[in-house]
Amino acid sequence: MPRYDHRCRQCGDTFEVTRSITRLDEPAPCPAGHEDTVRLLTTVGVLGGTTSAGSSAPVASGGGCCGGGCCG
């Protein structure tokens, strides 16, 4: 099940909520009980490494569309 990071606008705490994508837009009160929260955009970093066969995996480069030069 996916995990989503949220931040409380009242106290500033960042917390994680695990829920199905069908419940993505439901409110997520912070652990302190505040209701004014916002879901954060989460990014995933991919690094190269060694596969189980011992060969090297490709290393991600760039930084998204414009950072990676794919915009034209």
Secondary structure by P-SEA (a helix, b strand, c coil): cbbbbbbbccccccbbbbbccccccccccccccccbbbbbbbbbbbbbbbcccccccccccccccccccccc
